[in-house]
Amino acid sequence: MTYSSWIEIDLGQLKKNIQIIRNILQGKLYCLPVKANAYGHGLIEVSKLAQKEGVDYLAVANLQEGIALRKANISIPILLLGAFYENQIKEIIDYDLEVTVSSQYKAQILADYCKANKKSCFAHLEVDTGMRRTGVREETAISLYNFVKDQKHFEIKGIYSHFALAENNSDPFTKAQIDSFERVLKAIKSDKPLIKHLANSAGIYNFKDSYFDMARPAAISFGCYREKIEKEFVGIKTCFSVKSRISYFKVVQEGMGISYGHQYITDKQTRIVTVPVGYGDGYRRSLSNISEVLINGKRYPIRGIICMDQFMVDIGEDSAYVGDEVVLIGKQKNEEISIQEIARLCNTVSYDILCSFNQRLPRIYINKEK
Ligand SMILES: *Cc1c(COP(=O)(O)O)cnc(C)c1O
């Protein structure tokens, strides 16, 4: 390996996660959202594995993610979750993407385009049961459904909604969202089966009655979730590590400032190593002086401000050499720095940390099973 720093994705573990979730879903359809570069894991590699492992659907946030998948020869259905614009309809249809219809207006422009161009496409109706992001309200869902079912220019294939508070398993609002969704399903009299879907990851582990015909768990598919795990989830693990190698070693005397602004001053003579990763790669500057890394299976503190491309680590009186592996996120021997730990230090959620790392760090795919 010739990189100084990289992200390691364990495809063997991802495959295991997918298999476990498929078992939990017990025959319901499995839609894997792969938006935002598959939560930082790599859009194409993850989607290829998902397709091979029998995932039924992929979901993306925007048109260009969907096009990238089709250009990589992904052939399973792809649902575009985000609202579409009129000037995107041609490509949505050309690339065989399924759209979210979230208003009467969207339904109309889609119908108009299909009629004028003698094209057809699949759509999923989105109902807003409490997220208040996109989707029609419960009261208007039925009239919109009746409108779309009666026009023959595109075909309604599914109906869905999205949870806002499902992370909290005791908040009654999620139950209210499920009830609202069920009222809509009851009220629309569909003459053909629709794919009904609601659950995200939190729905999967907190609300077993929210699976309907398909679930859309992403975070948990990537081994990323906060709740205490139940038996059936054992074996699901993260498959995302961030690694680097020591690029420089030096001894620093007592009372010396380290990095920009000298925001850390050594309190004794110590050994400082430099690691070639920084906020330019997505390792947050707010982790300066507070996070740790693993070297030789041991935790060491970051000292001073994290630079764009590098940061410094205090190894005290221990030994480490240029070229030694440094783990920023992941396991080394018996120690682990989890994504959740880094997220807590940044006052954010693990999703945000996964998406922070940009394309400057190459993704290296391994398969620990082999
Ligand atoms: C992102 C997203 C998901 C996946 O959410 P997780 O919490 O990662 O499981 C599911 N559905 C919709 C509509 C989304 O936007």
The ligand as an ORCA input file, in Angstrom:
! r2SCAN-3c Opt
* xyz 0 1
  C     -31.511      8.551      4.910
  C     -32.840      7.949      4.855
  C     -33.043      6.646      5.335
  C     -31.981      5.858      6.081
  O     -31.878      6.324      7.414
  P     -31.004      5.514      8.502
  O     -31.300      6.202      9.773
  O     -29.578      5.665      8.105
  O     -31.441      4.117      8.462
  C     -34.290      6.084      5.142
  N     -35.291      6.767      4.535
  C     -35.124      8.034      4.090
  C     -36.267      8.738      3.447
  C     -33.914      8.673      4.253
  O     -33.754      9.921      3.829
*
